[in-house]
């Protein structure tokens, strides 16, 4: 039964994970967001009490 022989399948598994761990993080970390974050102002907004019409 070839599926019980872990030799070639384990090597394929290890090499594929090494490939994924080497390529995918570099592509993700090189991603540049098109929208730059804007700083939030520290001033408070004036909020008044609500006057309900009933």
mmCIF file as gemmi writes it, N, C-alpha and C atoms, coordinates in Angstrom:
data_model
loop_
_atom_site.group_PDB
_atom_site.id
_atom_site.type_symbol
_atom_site.label_atom_id
_atom_site.label_alt_id
_atom_site.label_comp_id
_atom_site.label_asym_id
_atom_site.label_entity_id
_atom_site.label_seq_id
_atom_site.pdbx_PDB_ins_code
_atom_site.Cartn_x
_atom_site.Cartn_y
_atom_site.Cartn_z
_atom_site.occupancy
_atom_site.B_iso_or_equiv
_atom_site.pdbx_formal_charge
_atom_site.auth_seq_id
_atom_site.auth_asym_id
_atom_site.pdbx_PDB_model_num
ATOM 1 N N . UNK Axp A 1 ? 0.836 -1.178 0 1 0 ? 1 A 1
ATOM 2 C CA . UNK Axp A 1 ? 0 0 0 1 0 ? 1 A 1
ATOM 3 C C . UNK Axp A 1 ? 0.891 1.255 0 1 0 ? 1 A 1
ATOM 4 N N . UNK Axp A 2 ? 0.875 2.039 -1.038 1 0 ? 2 A 1
ATOM 5 C CA . UNK Axp A 2 ? 1.78 3.184 -1.124 1 0 ? 2 A 1
ATOM 6 C C . UNK Axp A 2 ? 1.41 4.325 -0.172 1 0 ? 2 A 1
ATOM 7 N N . UNK Axp A 3 ? 0.138 4.423 0.23 1 0 ? 3 A 1
ATOM 8 C CA . UNK Axp A 3 ? -0.232 5.532 1.092 1 0 ? 3 A 1
ATOM 9 C C . UNK Axp A 3 ? 0.321 5.378 2.505 1 0 ? 3 A 1
ATOM 10 N N . UNK Axp A 4 ? 0.803 4.18 2.87 1 0 ? 4 A 1
ATOM 11 C CA . UNK Axp A 4 ? 1.394 3.984 4.184 1 0 ? 4 A 1
ATOM 12 C C . UNK Axp A 4 ? 2.878 4.327 4.215 1 0 ? 4 A 1
ATOM 13 N N . UNK Axp A 5 ? 3.465 4.572 3.053 1 0 ? 5 A 1
ATOM 14 C CA . UNK Axp A 5 ? 4.874 4.933 2.986 1 0 ? 5 A 1
ATOM 15 C C . UNK Axp A 5 ? 4.98 6.452 3.104 1 0 ? 5 A 1
ATOM 16 N N . UNK Axp A 6 ? 5.443 6.982 4.253 1 0 ? 6 A 1
ATOM 17 C CA . UNK Axp A 6 ? 5.441 8.432 4.438 1 0 ? 6 A 1
ATOM 18 C C . UNK Axp A 6 ? 6.609 9.136 3.763 1 0 ? 6 A 1
ATOM 19 N N . UNK Axp A 7 ? 7.505 8.415 3.155 1 0 ? 7 A 1
ATOM 20 C CA . UNK Axp A 7 ? 8.709 9.011 2.591 1 0 ? 7 A 1
ATOM 21 C C . UNK Axp A 7 ? 8.461 10.107 1.581 1 0 ? 7 A 1
ATOM 22 N N . UNK Axp A 8 ? 7.899 9.819 0.423 1 0 ? 8 A 1
ATOM 23 C CA . UNK Axp A 8 ? 7.741 10.901 -0.562 1 0 ? 8 A 1
ATOM 24 C C . UNK Axp A 8 ? 6.655 11.908 -0.183 1 0 ? 8 A 1
ATOM 25 N N . UNK Axp A 9 ? 5.598 11.46 0.499 1 0 ? 9 A 1
ATOM 26 C CA . UNK Axp A 9 ? 4.5 12.372 0.819 1 0 ? 9 A 1
ATOM 27 C C . UNK Axp A 9 ? 4.903 13.348 1.907 1 0 ? 9 A 1
ATOM 28 N N . UNK Axp A 10 ? 5.7 12.884 2.846 1 0 ? 10 A 1
ATOM 29 C CA . UNK Axp A 10 ? 6.158 13.796 3.891 1 0 ? 10 A 1
ATOM 30 C C . UNK Axp A 10 ? 7.098 14.853 3.317 1 0 ? 10 A 1
ATOM 31 N N . UNK Axp A 11 ? 7.948 14.458 2.395 1 0 ? 11 A 1
ATOM 32 C CA . UNK Axp A 11 ? 8.853 15.424 1.761 1 0 ? 11 A 1
ATOM 33 C C . UNK Axp A 11 ? 8.064 16.444 0.94 1 0 ? 11 A 1
ATOM 34 N N . UNK Axp A 12 ? 7.05 15.987 0.231 1 0 ? 12 A 1
ATOM 35 C CA . UNK Axp A 12 ? 6.204 16.911 -0.543 1 0 ? 12 A 1
ATOM 36 C C . UNK Axp A 12 ? 5.491 17.874 0.395 1 0 ? 12 A 1
ATOM 37 N N . UNK Axp A 13 ? 4.987 17.364 1.506 1 0 ? 13 A 1
ATOM 38 C CA . UNK Axp A 13 ? 4.309 18.216 2.478 1 0 ? 13 A 1
ATOM 39 C C . UNK Axp A 13 ? 5.257 19.265 3.038 1 0 ? 13 A 1
ATOM 40 N N . UNK Axp A 14 ? 6.445 18.864 3.425 1 0 ? 14 A 1
ATOM 41 C CA . UNK Axp A 14 ? 7.404 19.795 4.011 1 0 ? 14 A 1
ATOM 42 C C . UNK Axp A 14 ? 7.841 20.839 2.984 1 0 ? 14 A 1
ATOM 43 N N . UNK Axp A 15 ? 8.14 20.427 1.766 1 0 ? 15 A 1
ATOM 44 C CA . UNK Axp A 15 ? 8.578 21.384 0.753 1 0 ? 15 A 1
ATOM 45 C C . UNK Axp A 15 ? 7.458 22.336 0.341 1 0 ? 15 A 1
ATOM 46 N N . UNK Axp A 16 ? 6.24 21.847 0.292 1 0 ? 16 A 1
ATOM 47 C CA . UNK Axp A 16 ? 5.137 22.746 -0.06 1 0 ? 16 A 1
ATOM 48 C C . UNK Axp A 16 ? 4.901 23.775 1.042 1 0 ? 16 A 1
ATOM 49 N N . UNK Axp A 17 ? 5.001 23.368 2.319 1 0 ? 17 A 1
ATOM 50 C CA . UNK Axp A 17 ? 4.841 24.33 3.4 1 0 ? 17 A 1
ATOM 51 C C . UNK Axp A 17 ? 5.984 25.33 3.415 1 0 ? 17 A 1
ATOM 52 N N . UNK Axp A 18 ? 7.183 24.884 3.158 1 0 ? 18 A 1
ATOM 53 C CA . UNK Axp A 18 ? 8.303 25.823 3.087 1 0 ? 18 A 1
ATOM 54 C C . UNK Axp A 18 ? 8.108 26.816 1.948 1 0 ? 18 A 1
ATOM 55 N N . UNK Axp A 19 ? 7.58 26.335 0.846 1 0 ? 19 A 1
ATOM 56 C CA . UNK Axp A 19 ? 7.309 27.223 -0.283 1 0 ? 19 A 1
ATOM 57 C C . UNK Axp A 19 ? 6.235 28.24 0.079 1 0 ? 19 A 1
ATOM 58 N N . UNK Axp A 20 ? 5.164 27.78 0.699 1 0 ? 20 A 1
ATOM 59 C CA . UNK Axp A 20 ? 4.099 28.701 1.109 1 0 ? 20 A 1
ATOM 60 C C . UNK Axp A 20 ? 4.591 29.71 2.137 1 0 ? 20 A 1
ATOM 61 N N . UNK Axp A 21 ? 5.412 29.253 3.081 1 0 ? 21 A 1
ATOM 62 C CA . UNK Axp A 21 ? 5.895 30.16 4.121 1 0 ? 21 A 1
ATOM 63 C C . UNK Axp A 21 ? 6.955 31.122 3.602 1 0 ? 21 A 1
ATOM 64 N N . UNK Axp A 22 ? 7.563 30.817 2.47 1 0 ? 22 A 1
ATOM 65 C CA . UNK Axp A 22 ? 8.569 31.712 1.913 1 0 ? 22 A 1
ATOM 66 C C . UNK Axp A 22 ? 7.968 32.724 0.948 1 0 ? 22 A 1
ATOM 67 N N . UNK Axp A 23 ? 6.929 32.351 0.214 1 0 ? 23 A 1
ATOM 68 C CA . UNK Axp A 23 ? 6.389 33.223 -0.829 1 0 ? 23 A 1
ATOM 69 C C . UNK Axp A 23 ? 5.204 34.048 -0.338 1 0 ? 23 A 1
ATOM 70 N N . UNK Axp A 24 ? 4.257 33.443 0.322 1 0 ? 24 A 1
ATOM 71 C CA . UNK Axp A 24 ? 3.019 34.142 0.679 1 0 ? 24 A 1
ATOM 72 C C . UNK Axp A 24 ? 3.263 35.304 1.647 1 0 ? 24 A 1
ATOM 73 N N . UNK Axp A 25 ? 4.051 35.155 2.721 1 0 ? 25 A 1
ATOM 74 C CA . UNK Axp A 25 ? 4.251 36.325 3.598 1 0 ? 25 A 1
ATOM 75 C C . UNK Axp A 25 ? 4.928 37.497 2.9 1 0 ? 25 A 1
ATOM 76 N N . UNK Axp A 26 ? 5.839 37.237 1.976 1 0 ? 26 A 1
ATOM 77 C CA . UNK Axp A 26 ? 6.483 38.354 1.281 1 0 ? 26 A 1
ATOM 78 C C . UNK Axp A 26 ? 5.491 39.079 0.387 1 0 ? 26 A 1
ATOM 79 N N . UNK Axp A 27 ? 4.581 38.352 -0.238 1 0 ? 27 A 1
ATOM 80 C CA . UNK Axp A 27 ? 3.578 39.008 -1.074 1 0 ? 27 A 1
ATOM 81 C C . UNK Axp A 27 ? 2.593 39.804 -0.22 1 0 ? 27 A 1
ATOM 82 N N . UNK Axp A 28 ? 2.234 39.27 0.937 1 0 ? 28 A 1
ATOM 83 C CA . UNK Axp A 28 ? 1.293 39.971 1.799 1 0 ? 28 A 1
ATOM 84 C C . UNK Axp A 28 ? 1.947 41.2 2.412 1 0 ? 28 A 1
ATOM 85 N N . UNK Axp A 29 ? 3.185 41.085 2.843 1 0 ? 29 A 1
ATOM 86 C CA . UNK Axp A 29 ? 3.847 42.213 3.48 1 0 ? 29 A 1
ATOM 87 C C . UNK Axp A 29 ? 4.225 43.303 2.476 1 0 ? 29 A 1
ATOM 88 N N . UNK Axp A 30 ? 4.358 42.97 1.204 1 0 ? 30 A 1
ATOM 89 C CA . UNK Axp A 30 ? 4.682 43.973 0.192 1 0 ? 30 A 1
ATOM 90 C C . UNK Axp A 30 ? 3.446 44.706 -0.319 1 0 ? 30 A 1
ATOM 91 N N . UNK Axp A 31 ? 2.265 44.311 0.143 1 0 ? 31 A 1
ATOM 92 C CA . UNK Axp A 31 ? 1.038 44.955 -0.292 1 0 ? 31 A 1
ATOM 93 C C . UNK Axp A 31 ? 0.984 46.377 0.251 1 0 ? 31 A 1
ATOM 94 N N . UNK Axp A 32 ? 0.669 47.318 -0.607 1 0 ? 32 A 1
ATOM 95 C CA . UNK Axp A 32 ? 0.575 48.722 -0.22 1 0 ? 32 A 1
ATOM 96 C C . UNK Axp A 32 ? -0.89 49.134 -0.3 1 0 ? 32 A 1
ATOM 97 N N . UNK Axp A 33 ? -1.376 49.699 0.763 1 0 ? 33 A 1
ATOM 98 C CA . UNK Axp A 33 ? -2.758 50.146 0.798 1 0 ? 33 A 1
ATOM 99 C C . UNK Axp A 33 ? -2.891 51.445 -0.002 1 0 ? 33 A 1
ATOM 100 N N . UNK Axp A 34 ? -3.9 51.568 -0.865 1 0 ? 34 A 1
ATOM 101 C CA . UNK Axp A 34 ? -4.046 52.789 -1.653 1 0 ? 34 A 1
ATOM 102 C C . UNK Axp A 34 ? -4.535 53.983 -0.825 1 0 ? 34 A 1
ATOM 103 N N . UNK Axp A 35 ? -5.16 53.73 0.309 1 0 ? 35 A 1
ATOM 104 C CA . UNK Axp A 35 ? -5.679 54.808 1.146 1 0 ? 35 A 1
ATOM 105 C C . UNK Axp A 35 ? -4.802 54.948 2.38 1 0 ? 35 A 1
ATOM 106 N N . UNK Axp A 36 ? -4.215 56.112 2.534 1 0 ? 36 A 1
ATOM 107 C CA . UNK Axp A 36 ? -3.381 56.369 3.701 1 0 ? 36 A 1
ATOM 108 C C . UNK Axp A 36 ? -4.281 56.668 4.899 1 0 ? 36 A 1
ATOM 109 N N . UNK Axp A 37 ? -3.947 56.188 6.075 1 0 ? 37 A 1
ATOM 110 C CA . UNK Axp A 37 ? -4.778 56.483 7.248 1 0 ? 37 A 1
ATOM 111 C C . UNK Axp A 37 ? -4.67 57.952 7.643 1 0 ? 37 A 1
ATOM 112 N N . UNK Axp A 38 ? -5.777 58.533 8.003 1 0 ? 38 A 1
ATOM 113 C CA . UNK Axp A 38 ? -5.785 59.938 8.412 1 0 ? 38 A 1
ATOM 114 C C . UNK Axp A 38 ? -5.846 59.997 9.931 1 0 ? 38 A 1
ATOM 115 N N . UNK Axp A 39 ? -5.124 60.929 10.539 1 0 ? 39 A 1
ATOM 116 C CA . UNK Axp A 39 ? -5.16 61.032 12.005 1 0 ? 39 A 1
ATOM 117 C C . UNK Axp A 39 ? -6.515 61.565 12.475 1 0 ? 39 A 1
ATOM 118 N N . UNK Axp A 40 ? -6.935 61.059 13.599 1 0 ? 40 A 1
ATOM 119 C CA . UNK Axp A 40 ? -8.22 61.468 14.162 1 0 ? 40 A 1
ATOM 120 C C . UNK Axp A 40 ? -7.994 62.718 15.006 1 0 ? 40 A 1
ATOM 121 N N . UNK Axp A 41 ? -8.876 63.697 14.838 1 0 ? 41 A 1
ATOM 122 C CA . UNK Axp A 41 ? -8.73 64.932 15.614 1 0 ? 41 A 1
ATOM 123 C C . UNK Axp A 41 ? -9.094 64.665 17.078 1 0 ? 41 A 1
ATOM 124 N N . UNK Axp A 42 ? -8.476 65.435 17.964 1 0 ? 42 A 1
ATOM 125 C CA . UNK Axp A 42 ? -8.691 65.218 19.395 1 0 ? 42 A 1
ATOM 126 C C . UNK Axp A 42 ? -9.805 66.082 19.962 1 0 ? 42 A 1
ATOM 127 N N . UNK Axp A 43 ? -10.34 67.018 19.172 1 0 ? 43 A 1
ATOM 128 C CA . UNK Axp A 43 ? -11.389 67.883 19.702 1 0 ? 43 A 1
ATOM 129 C C . UNK Axp A 43 ? -12.71 67.12 19.779 1 0 ? 43 A 1
ATOM 130 N N . UNK Axp A 44 ? -13.471 67.429 20.828 1 0 ? 44 A 1
ATOM 131 C CA . UNK Axp A 44 ? -14.743 66.752 21.054 1 0 ? 44 A 1
ATOM 132 C C . UNK Axp A 44 ? -15.849 67.43 20.25 1 0 ? 44 A 1
ATOM 133 N N . UNK Axp A 45 ? -16.773 66.63 19.766 1 0 ? 45 A 1
ATOM 134 C CA . UNK Axp A 45 ? -17.933 67.172 19.069 1 0 ? 45 A 1
ATOM 135 C C . UNK Axp A 45 ? -18.972 67.599 20.098 1 0 ? 45 A 1
ATOM 136 N N . UNK Axp A 46 ? -19.65 68.713 19.807 1 0 ? 46 A 1
ATOM 137 C CA . UNK Axp A 46 ? -20.691 69.16 20.723 1 0 ? 46 A 1
ATOM 138 C C . UNK Axp A 46 ? -21.944 68.324 20.482 1 0 ? 46 A 1
ATOM 139 N N . UNK Axp A 47 ? -22.41 67.751 21.558 1 0 ? 47 A 1
ATOM 140 C CA . UNK Axp A 47 ? -23.654 66.99 21.474 1 0 ? 47 A 1
ATOM 141 C C . UNK Axp A 47 ? -24.653 67.618 22.425 1 0 ? 47 A 1
ATOM 142 N N . UNK Axp A 48 ? -25.784 67.98 21.895 1 0 ? 48 A 1
ATOM 143 C CA . UNK Axp A 48 ? -26.826 68.585 22.723 1 0 ? 48 A 1
ATOM 144 C C . UNK Axp A 48 ? -27.866 67.557 23.094 1 0 ? 48 A 1
ATOM 145 N N . UNK Axp A 49 ? -28.731 67.95 24.019 1 0 ? 49 A 1
ATOM 146 C CA . UNK Axp A 49 ? -29.799 67.028 24.393 1 0 ? 49 A 1
ATOM 147 C C . UNK Axp A 49 ? -30.87 67.035 23.305 1 0 ? 49 A 1
ATOM 148 N N . UNK Axp A 50 ? -31.566 65.933 23.179 1 0 ? 50 A 1
ATOM 149 C CA . UNK Axp A 50 ? -32.6 65.807 22.174 1 0 ? 50 A 1
ATOM 150 C C . UNK Axp A 50 ? -33.932 66.262 22.761 1 0 ? 50 A 1
ATOM 151 N N . UNK Axp A 51 ? -34.688 67.014 21.956 1 0 ? 51 A 1
ATOM 152 C CA . UNK Axp A 51 ? -36.002 67.44 22.362 1 0 ? 51 A 1
ATOM 153 C C . UNK Axp A 51 ? -37.015 66.671 21.515 1 0 ? 51 A 1
ATOM 154 N N . UNK Axp A 52 ? -37.668 65.735 22.162 1 0 ? 52 A 1
ATOM 155 C CA . UNK Axp A 52 ? -38.612 64.906 21.426 1 0 ? 52 A 1
ATOM 156 C C . UNK Axp A 52 ? -39.929 65.654 21.236 1 0 ? 52 A 1
ATOM 157 N N . UNK Axp A 53 ? -40.554 65.537 20.072 1 0 ? 53 A 1
ATOM 158 C CA . UNK Axp A 53 ? -41.74 66.342 19.775 1 0 ? 53 A 1
ATOM 159 C C . UNK Axp A 53 ? -43.022 65.867 20.46 1 0 ? 53 A 1
ATOM 160 N N . UNK Axp A 54 ? -43.025 64.822 21.234 1 0 ? 54 A 1
ATOM 161 C CA . UNK Axp A 54 ? -44.303 64.393 21.814 1 0 ? 54 A 1
ATOM 162 C C . UNK Axp A 54 ? -44.472 64.811 23.225 1 0 ? 54 A 1
